[in-house]
Amino acid sequence: MTVLRYLSHPQVVIDPAVPVPDWPLSDQGRARVQALAGADWLAATSRIISSTERKAIETADLIADMLGLVPLRDPALNEIDRSATGYLPHDRHEALADAFFANPGDNVEGWERADDVQARGMDAMGRHAVMQTQGDLLIVGHGGIGTLCWCALTGTDARTRPDQPPGGGAVWAARLPDLAPIHGWLPMELVATELPR
């Protein structure tokens, strides 16, 4: 069985003076990714695709270096466009995120609509899944769009917000080529080697 794994980037350096898509991984986030060296669940990965945001690129590049691969980039995998508000303090961000998931057809304070994020994410995954002829596929992205795509695959109402664990660096998996769900969000340190068949 070949597998698509979706990995959200881990912890980042939060800087209100820098656009959110340009935030880098923090030392903690980088160390978590580097600790994946030799992880059995990555061994069969033959292709890595990331969003074009810096934190996802850095995550993908670290893993690609471990595996001797050259990662690809796809802007359709970018996180929710929140440029209308930019950086927000944590509590305000969480309140808007709740409204975003609760009202998927609305532009909540100018944010990209959840329905549109989900559609472009699923289109991208479908395109990459059919191109995967051998080995496992790793997509490196973000918690918001990753959650919306998982909801689409499992028929889960996005309004329930089945979010990734705190700190990011979480993985869900689906079977290739049909994208049948295997497991939901797990911290990347806890991803099982043996998957249901």
N, C-alpha and C positions, 0 to 999 in steps of 0.2 A: 504494500500500500504506500502510495506517495501522499505527501501532506503539504498543505499550505498552512504556514504559521504566521500569525499576525503579532508583531512585537511592538508595544508602545515604548517610546523612549523613556528612560528613567529620569532622575532628578536633574534639574537645570539651574543655572545661575539666573535668578530673577532680578532684572534691572529695569526699573520704570522708565529709564532714559533711552532704552533700546527697544526697537519694535519686537514684539513677541516672536515672530518667525525667525529672528536673528539671535535669540537666546542660545547660548552654548550649554553643553552638559556641565554640570558641576563636578567637582572632584569625586564626590560620592557616586554620582551617576556614572562617571567614567570608570571608576573602580568596579562597580557592579557589572558593567559590560565586560571589562577585562577579565573578571573572575569566571566568565563563561568559557574561557579557553579550555578546549578538550571536552566540553559538554557533549554527551552522547547524542542528545536530541538535535544538535546542529550538524552532526557528522555527515548526514546524507544530503545536506543543502547544496544545491547546484546553481541556484540563482538567488540574488538578493536585490530587492527593489525598495527604494525609500521615497518618502516625500521629498520636496525640495527645501524644506525648512532645516535650519542649521542643526538643531538638536537631533533630528532624525538622520540627517546625513552623517553626523559624527558617530552615532550609534551604529549605523550600517557600515561605515568605513572600518570601525574597530573590529567588527565581526568578519567582514570581508578579508581583512588582513590576516586574521586567524586561519581562514579557510582557503586563502589563495585565490579569492574571487574578485571580480571587478563589479561593484554594485551599479545598478541603473537607478535613474531618478524619474519620478512621475509626479507632476504637480497636481494631478487629480487625486492624489493621496494626501494632500495637505490638510492640515487641521481646519476646523471651522473658521471662516473668515470673521474675525472679531475686530477688524481695523476701525470700525465705526466708533468703538469705545476705547480701543487700545488697552493698555495695562489698567487693571482694576485691583484694588485691595482684595484680599482673599474672600472676606465675607460678602462683598458686593459681587465678586465674580461668581461665587457659588449660588447666590440668589438669582443672577441672570442665567446661569447654567440650568438651574431648576426650571425657570420659565422657558428656556430654549427647548428642553426636552418635553415639557408639558404642552407646548404649543408648536408642534413640528411644522405647521404650515405658515407660521408667522415670522416676520423679521423682528425679532425681539431687540429693541433699541438699535436696530441697524445690523445686527448680526445676520450672517447667512442663515437661511432657513434650514432646519434639520432635515426636512424632506429632500432638499437639494443636495445637502452634504451626503446623505445616505445614497442618493441616486448616483452621484459621481463616483463615490467610493465603490459601490457595487459594480458599476460599469468598469472601473479600472481593474477590480479583482477578477471579474469575468474575463476581461481581455488577457490578463496575465496568466490566468489558470489554463486557458485553452492553448497558450503558447508553451506551457511546461510539459516537455516530452519525456524527461527523465529526472530523477532526483526530486528532492523537496524544494519548495519555494518559501522563502522568507520575505515577508513584507514588513518594513519598519516604518511606523507612523506614529499615531497620536491616540490618546485616550478617548476623545470625543467622537471622531469619525470611526475609530475602531469599535466603539460600543454600538454606534448606529449600524455598522455593517453586521456585527454579530446579531443584533436584533432582527435584521432583514433575513439572515440565514436561518434563524431559529423561530421566526414568526413571533418574536417577543415584542410587545408594545413598548416603544421607546420611552413612553411616559413613565414606565416603571424604573427607568434609569439603572439598568444592571451594570454599574460602573466598575472600572478596574480598581484593584487595591490601591491604597494610598502610596504615593511615591512613584507611580508608574513602573516601567520596566516589567510589564505583564504580557502574557501570551494567551491567545486563544488559537484553536486549531480546527481545521476542516479537511476532509478527505478530498483528494484530487482524482478525477477532474470535476466531480459533481458538486463539490463544496458541501457535502453532508457534514454537519457539525460533529466534532470529536469531543472537545472539552471547551468550557468557557474560560474566562480570565483566571490565570494563575500567575503568581510571581515567577519571574523567569528562572529563579533559583530552584523552583519546585516543579518544573515541568517534567512529567514522567517520560522515561525512555520507552517503556513498553506501552503502546497505545492500543485501544480496542480495534479489533479487526473484523 
